[in-house]
Amino acid sequence: MPRELTIGDLHDLARGAALLGTGGGGDLYVGRLMVESAIADGGRVELLALEEVPDSGLIIPTAMMGAPTVLVEKIPSGDEAVRSLQTLERHLGRKAFATMPIECGGINSTMPLVVGARLGLPVVDADGMGRAFPELQMETFHVYGVSGTPMVITNEYGDSTIVNARDNAMMEWLARGVAVRMGGAAYIAEYSMDGETAKRVSIPGTLTLGIEIGRCLREARERHDDPFGALIEMLKRTPYSNGRILFEGKVTDVLRRTTDGFVRGNATLESSSGSVLGLEFQNEHLVARVDGEVRAIVPDLICVLEAETAESITTEQIRYGQRVKVMGISTPGIMRTPEALAVFGPAGFGLDEEWKPVETLGA
């Protein structure tokens, strides 16, 4: 049966989804406020387990795409992704049974909740990344054969574009150009599929996992326990079973730029012993090197967290002087197949290193 989310769930989800977003996925505060507004207007957020979706039911995932830094100045109203879904319904000549996230992250875990609350649609407890990635073809939906198009892109003025592309890489290229023309951030509906397909290509339970992570961190702090230790123990019971602290130190340098619809850059951290961690990111953290040695690399999660509270710090929020801990977290098996690594492993980002599981690096 569907589970109705409460305001308390939303606070926990925002915190947990931000961690799973690995530095990307958009602003968690903005996303949470949008859902709260939809609920205040009389909407309900119903979460539906993947296995409960009818095989013939049409699922239309919804999301924000673009550079997360843009959201600081261009906050969405909450109607943009609703318009994208409705436009795609008209184009397909079918009504959606449900919507679903495409990735984990602050705004992209919550955007489908806004859509569901405003349209009375359940939200499927699953997604196509299990974390956040910067490009639209970097999804298990694509890896396992689902077409992302037709796709609809909408801005805050209600302007929209329908994209039809020969493959999902071309979809990304075309859609990115549209998003840049729309000011660097836009709102999308894509990868429409039936329930039977979704059960084959999705990563299940990621919204529930986000809530559980957020609750774990909150309750650990309320008990005055170590939130990092509590999180590592909690993850052992999930498909993200290997979590470890890679580094602790201070942010000493950040180079960040918004270009081509992405936030790109790197950050440098220094420990009290003089060791140096270097991060590279494209919306999300891609690789962490300690004194030149790789300690974690995509698709495994690299999470920058405030050193005392374990609150996530996104790539647009990293600042000089912050005291942080960097965690590496293993991804589920569906994200570690040769087919998946060919799309969103190191080579997909132009990195020279080969992927090795985070639990084996630096051990």
For each residue, the residues with C-beta under 8 A, 3 or more apart:
1: 52
2: 46 47 48 52 122
3: 46 47 48
4: 44 45 46 47
5: 9 10 13 45 46 47 113 211
6: 9 10
7: 10 11 36 39
8: 11 12
9: 5 6 12 13 211
10: 5 6 7 13 14 32 35 36 45 110 113
11: 7 8 14 15 32 214 218
12: 8 9 15 16 210 211 212 213 214 215 218
13: 5 9 10 16 17 32 109 110 207 210 211 214
14: 10 11 17 18 28 29 31 32 106 109 110 214
15: 11 12 18 19 28 213 214 217 218 311 312
16: 12 13 19 20 209 210 211 212 213 214 215 216 217
17: 13 14 20 21 25 28 104 105 106 109 110 207 210 214
18: 14 15 21 25 28 105 106 311 312 314
19: 15 16 210 213 217 303 305 312
20: 16 17 25 104 105 109 130 131 132 206 209 210 213 301
21: 17 18 24 25 26 28 103 104 105 106 108 109 131 132 284 312 314
22: 25 131 132 284 285 301 302 303
23: 132 281 283 284 285 302 303 304 312 313 314 315
24: 21 68 105 132 133 134 263 281 283 284 285 314 315
25: 17 18 20 21 22 28 68 103 104 105 106 107 108 109 132 284 314
26: 21 30 31 64 68 71 105 106 107 108 111
27: 30 31 68 71 72 106 107 314 316
28: 14 15 17 18 21 25 31 32 105 106 107 110 312 314
29: 14 32 33 106
30: 26 27 33 34 71 75 76 106 107
31: 14 26 27 28 34 35 106 107 108 109 110 111
32: 10 11 13 14 28 29 35 36 106 110
33: 29 30 36 37
34: 30 31 37 38 76 78 107 110 111 114
35: 10 31 32 38 39 45 110 113 114 117
36: 7 10 32 33 39 40
37: 33 34 40 41 78
38: 34 35 41 43 45 78 113 114 117 118
39: 7 35 36 42 43 44 45 117
40: 36 37
41: 37 38 117 118
42: 39
43: 38 39 116 117 118 120
44: 4 39 117 120
45: 4 5 10 35 38 39 113 116 117 123
46: 2 3 4 5 116 122 123
47: 2 3 4 5 122 123 125 207 208
48: 2 3 52 53 98 122 123 124 125
49: 52 53 124 125 204 205
50: 53 124 125 126 198 199 202 204 205
51: 199 204
52: 1 2 48 49
53: 48 49 50 57 59 97 98 124 195 198 199
54: 57 97 195
55: 194 195 196 199
56: 194 195 196
57: 53 54 97 98 194 195
58: 92 94 95 96 97 98 192 193 194
59: 53 96 97 98 99 100 124 192 193 194 195 198
60: 85 88 89 96 98 99 100 189 192
61: 99 100 101 102 112 127 128 141 189 190 191 192
62: 81 84 85 99 100 101 102 111 112 115 187 188 189
63: 81 101 102 103 108 111 112 187 188 190
64: 26 71 76 81 107 108 111 185 186 187 188
65: 136 153 175 176 179 185 186 187 188 261
66: 70 179 180 182 184 185 186 261
67: 70 184 185 258 261 262 263 283
68: 24 25 26 27 71 107 263 283 314 315 316
69: 72 184 256 258 263 316
70: 66 67 73 74 183 184 185 258
71: 26 27 30 64 68 74 75 76 107 185
72: 27 69 316
73: 70
74: 70 71 156 183 184 185
75: 30 71
76: 30 34 64 71 79 80 81 156 185 187
77: 80 156
78: 34 37 38 81 82 114 118
79: 76 82 83 118
80: 76 77 83 84 154 155 156 186 187
81: 62 63 64 76 78 84 85 111 112 114 115 154 187 188 189
82: 78 79 85 86 114 115 118 119
83: 79 80 86 87 154 158 160 187
84: 62 80 81 87 88 152 153 154 160 187 188 189
85: 60 62 81 82 88 89 96 99 115 119 152 189
86: 82 83 89 90 119
87: 83 84 90 91 152 154 160 162 189
88: 60 84 85 91 92 150 151 152 162 189 190 192
89: 60 85 86 92 94 95 96
90: 86 87 93
91: 87 88 150 152 162
92: 58 88 89 150 192
93: 90
94: 58 89
95: 58 89
96: 58 59 60 85 89 99 119 121 192
97: 53 54 57 58 59 121 122 195
98: 48 53 57 58 59 60 116 121 122 123 124
99: 59 60 61 62 85 96 112 115 116 119 121 123 124
100: 59 60 61 62 112 123 124 126 127 198 202
101: 61 62 63 104 108 109 111 112 123 126 127 128 206 207
102: 61 62 63 108 127 128 129 136 139 141 190 191
103: 21 25 63 108 109 127 128 129 131 132 133 139
104: 17 20 21 25 101 108 109 127 129 130 131 132 206 210
105: 17 18 20 21 24 25 26 28 108 109 132
106: 14 17 18 21 25 26 27 28 29 30 31 32 109 110 314
107: 25 26 27 28 30 31 34 64 68 71 110 111
108: 21 25 26 31 63 64 101 102 103 104 105 111 132
109: 13 14 17 20 21 25 31 101 103 104 105 106 112 113 127 206 207 210
110: 10 13 14 17 28 31 32 34 35 106 107 113 114
111: 26 31 34 62 63 64 81 101 107 108 114 115 187
112: 61 62 63 81 99 100 101 109 115 116 123
113: 5 10 35 38 45 109 110 116 117 123
114: 34 35 38 78 81 82 110 111 117 118
115: 62 81 82 85 99 111 112 118 119 121 123
116: 43 45 46 98 99 112 113 119 120 121 122 123
117: 35 38 39 41 43 44 45 113 114 120
118: 38 41 43 78 79 82 114 115
119: 82 85 86 96 99 115 116
120: 43 44 116 117
121: 96 97 98 99 115 116
122: 2 46 47 48 97 98 116
123: 45 46 47 48 98 99 100 101 112 113 115 116 207
124: 48 49 50 53 59 98 99 100 198 202
125: 47 48 49 50 204 205 206 207 208
126: 50 100 101 198 202 203 204 205 206 207
127: 61 100 101 102 103 104 109 130 202 203 206 207
128: 61 101 102 103 139 140 141 142 191 201 202 203
129: 102 103 104 132 133 138 139 140 203 344
130: 20 104 127 140 203 206 299 331 332 334 335
131: 20 21 22 103 104 284 299 301 331 335
132: 20 21 22 23 24 25 103 104 105 108 129 283 284
133: 24 103 129 138 139 283 284 298 299 344
134: 24 138 262 282 283 284
135: 138 172 176
136: 65 102 139 142 148 168 171 172 175 190
137: 142 148 168 169 171 172 343
138: 129 133 134 135 142 343 344 348
139: 102 103 128 129 133 136 142 143 148 191
140: 128 129 130 143 144 201 202 203 334 335 340
141: 61 102 128 144 146 148 191 193 201 202
142: 128 136 137 138 139 145 146 148 168 191 343
143: 139 140 201 337 339 340 343
144: 140 141 200 201 339
145: 142 201
146: 141 142 191 193 197 201
147: 168 191
148: 136 137 139 141 142 151 165 168 171 190 191
149: 163 164 165 168 171 190
150: 88 91 92 162 163 164 192
151: 88 148 162 163 164 165 171 175 188 189 190 191
152: 84 85 87 88 91 160 161 162 163 188 189 190
153: 65 84 160 161 163 175 178 179 182 186 187 188
154: 80 81 83 84 87 158 159 160 186 187 188
155: 80 158 159 160 182 183 186 187
156: 74 76 77 80
157:
158: 83 154 155
159: 154 155 182
160: 83 84 87 152 153 154 155
161: 152 153 178
162: 87 88 91 150 151 152
163: 149 150 151 152 153 171 174 175 178
164: 149 150 151
165: 148 149 151 168 170 171 174
166: 170
167: 170 171
168: 136 137 142 147 148 149 165 171 172
169: 137 172 173
170: 165 166 167 173 174
171: 136 137 148 149 151 163 165 167 168 174 175 190
172: 135 136 137 168 169 175 176
173: 169 170 176 177
174: 163 165 170 171 177 178
175: 65 136 151 153 163 171 172 178 179 188
176: 65 135 172 173 179 180 260 261
177: 173 174 180 181 261
178: 153 161 163 174 175 181 182 186
179: 65 66 153 175 176 182 184 185 186 261
180: 66 176 177 183 184 260 261
181: 177 178
182: 66 153 155 159 178 179 185 186
183: 70 74 155 180 186
184: 66 67 69 70 74 179 180 258 261
185: 64 65 66 67 70 71 74 76 179 182
186: 64 65 66 80 153 154 155 178 179 182 183
187: 62 63 64 65 76 80 81 83 84 111 153 154 155
188: 62 63 64 65 81 84 151 152 153 154 175
189: 60 61 62 81 84 85 87 88 151 152 192
190: 61 63 88 102 136 148 149 151 152 171
191: 61 102 128 139 141 142 146 147 148 151
192: 58 59 60 61 88 92 96 150 189
193: 58 59 141 146 197 198 201
194: 55 56 57 58 59 197 198
195: 53 54 55 56 57 59 97 198 199
196: 55 56 199 200
197: 146 193 194 200 201
198: 50 53 59 100 124 126 193 194 195 201 202
199: 50 51 53 55 195 196 202
200: 144 196 197
201: 128 140 141 143 144 145 146 193 197 198
202: 50 100 124 126 127 128 140 141 198 199
203: 126 127 128 129 130 140 206 239 332 334 335
204: 49 50 51 125 126
205: 49 50 125 126 208 209
206: 20 101 104 109 125 126 127 130 203 209 210
207: 13 17 47 101 109 123 125 126 127 210 211
208: 47 125 205 211 212
209: 16 20 205 206 212 213 238 240
210: 12 13 16 17 19 20 104 109 206 207 213 214
211: 5 9 12 13 16 207 208 214 215
212: 12 16 208 209 215 216 234 238
213: 12 15 16 19 20 209 210 216 217 231 234 235
214: 11 12 13 14 15 16 17 210 211 217 218
215: 12 16 211 212 218 219
216: 16 212 213 219 220 227 230 231 234
217: 15 16 19 213 214 220 221 227 230 231 309 310 311
218: 11 12 15 214 215 221 222
219: 215 216 222 223 230
220: 216 217 223 225 226 227 229 230 231 310
221: 217 218 224 225 227 309 310
222: 218 219
223: 219 220
224: 221
225: 220 221 229 230
226: 220 229 230
227: 216 217 220 221 230 231 309 310
228: 231 232 245 305 310 325 327
229: 220 225 226 232 233
230: 216 217 219 220 225 226 227 233 234
231: 213 216 217 220 227 228 234 235 243 310 327
232: 228 229 235 236 243 244
233: 229 230 236
234: 212 213 216 230 231 237 238
235: 213 231 232 238 240 241 242 243 329
236: 232 233 241 242 243
237: 234 241
238: 209 212 234 235 241
239: 203 331 332 333
240: 209 235 243 301 329 330 331 332
241: 235 236 237 238 330
242: 235 236 329 330 357 358 359
243: 231 232 235 236 240 327 328 329 330
244: 232 327 328 329 358 359
245: 228 248 325 326 327
246: 277 288 290 295 296 302 326 327 328 362
247: 269 271 275 277 288 290 295 325 326
248: 245 271 307 324 325 326
249: 269 270 271 272 275 277 323 324
250: 269 270 321 322 323 324
251: 254 267 268 269 318 319 320 321 322 324
252: 268 269 270 320
253: 267 268 320
254: 251 265 266 267 268 318 319 320
255: 265 266 267
256: 69 263 264 265 267 315 316 318
257: 263 264 265
258: 67 69 70 184 262 263 264
259: 262 264
260: 176 180
261: 65 66 67 176 177 179 180 184
262: 67 134 258 259 282 283
263: 24 67 68 69 256 257 258 281 282 283 315 316
264: 256 257 258 259 281 282
265: 254 255 256 257 280 281 315
266: 254 255 278 279 280 281
267: 251 253 254 255 256 278 279 281 304 318
268: 251 252 253 254 276 277 278 279
269: 247 249 250 251 252 276 277 278 279 324 326
270: 249 250 252 274 275 276 277
271: 247 248 249 274 275 276 277
272: 249
273:
274: 270 271
275: 247 249 270 271 290 291
276: 268 269 270 271 290 291
277: 246 247 249 268 269 270 271 288 289 290 295 326
278: 266 267 268 269 288 289
279: 266 267 268 269 285 287 288 302 304 326
280: 265 266 285 286 287 351
281: 23 24 263 264 265 266 267 284 285 286 315
282: 134 262 263 264 286 349
283: 23 24 67 68 132 133 134 262 263 315
284: 21 22 23 24 25 131 132 133 134 281 298 315
285: 22 23 24 279 280 281 288 302 303 304 315
286: 280 281 282 297 298 302 346 349 351
287: 279 280 294 296 297 298 302 346 351 353
288: 246 247 277 278 279 285 294 295 296 297 302 326 328
289: 277 278 292 293 294 295
290: 246 247 275 276 277 293 295 362
291: 275 276
292: 289
293: 289 290 361 362
294: 287 288 289 297 353 356 361
295: 246 247 277 288 289 290 328 358 361 362
296: 246 287 288 300 301 302 328 358 361
297: 286 287 288 294 300 346 351 353 355 356 358 361
298: 133 284 286 287 344 345 346 348 349 351 355
299: 130 131 133 331 335 336 340 341 344 345 355
300: 296 297 328 329 330 331 355 357 358
301: 20 22 131 240 296 327 328 329 330 331 358
302: 22 23 246 279 285 286 287 288 296 326 327 328
303: 19 22 23 285 312 326 327 328 329
304: 23 267 279 285 312 313 318 324 326
305: 19 228 309 310 311 312 313 324 325 326 327
306: 309 310 311 312 313 322 323 324 325
307: 248 323 324 325
308: 323
309: 217 221 227 305 306
310: 217 220 221 227 228 231 305 306 325
311: 15 18 217 305 306
312: 15 18 19 21 23 28 303 304 305 306
313: 23 304 305 306 317 318 322 324
314: 18 21 23 24 25 27 28 68 106 317 318
315: 23 24 68 256 263 265 281 283 284 285 318
316: 27 68 69 72 256 263
317: 313 314
318: 251 254 256 267 304 313 314 315 322
319: 251 254 322
320: 251 252 253 254
321: 250 251
322: 250 251 306 313 318 319
323: 249 250 306 307 308
324: 248 249 250 251 269 304 305 306 307 313
325: 228 245 247 248 305 306 307 310
326: 245 246 247 248 269 277 279 288 302 303 304 305
327: 228 231 243 244 245 246 301 302 303 305
328: 243 244 246 288 295 296 300 301 302 303 358 361
329: 235 240 242 243 244 300 301 303 358
330: 240 241 242 243 300 301 357 358 359
331: 130 131 239 240 299 300 301 335 336
332: 130 203 239 240 335 336
333: 239 336 337
334: 130 140 203 337 340
335: 130 131 140 203 299 331 332 340 344
336: 299 331 332 333 340 341 357
337: 143 333 334 340 341
338: 341 342
339: 143 144 342 343
340: 140 143 299 334 335 336 337 343 344 345
341: 299 336 337 338 344 345 347 355
342: 338 339 345 347 348
343: 137 138 142 143 339 340 348
344: 129 133 138 298 299 335 340 341 348
345: 298 299 340 341 342 348 355
346: 286 287 297 298 349 351 352 353 354 355
347: 341 342 350 351
348: 138 298 342 343 344 345
349: 282 286 298 346
350: 347
351: 280 286 287 297 298 346 347
352: 346
353: 287 294 297 346
354: 346
355: 297 298 299 300 341 345 346
356: 294 297 360 361
357: 242 300 330 336 360 361
358: 242 244 295 296 297 300 301 328 329 330 361
359: 242 244 330 363
360: 356 357 363
361: 293 294 295 296 297 328 356 357 358
362: 246 290 293 295
363: 359 360
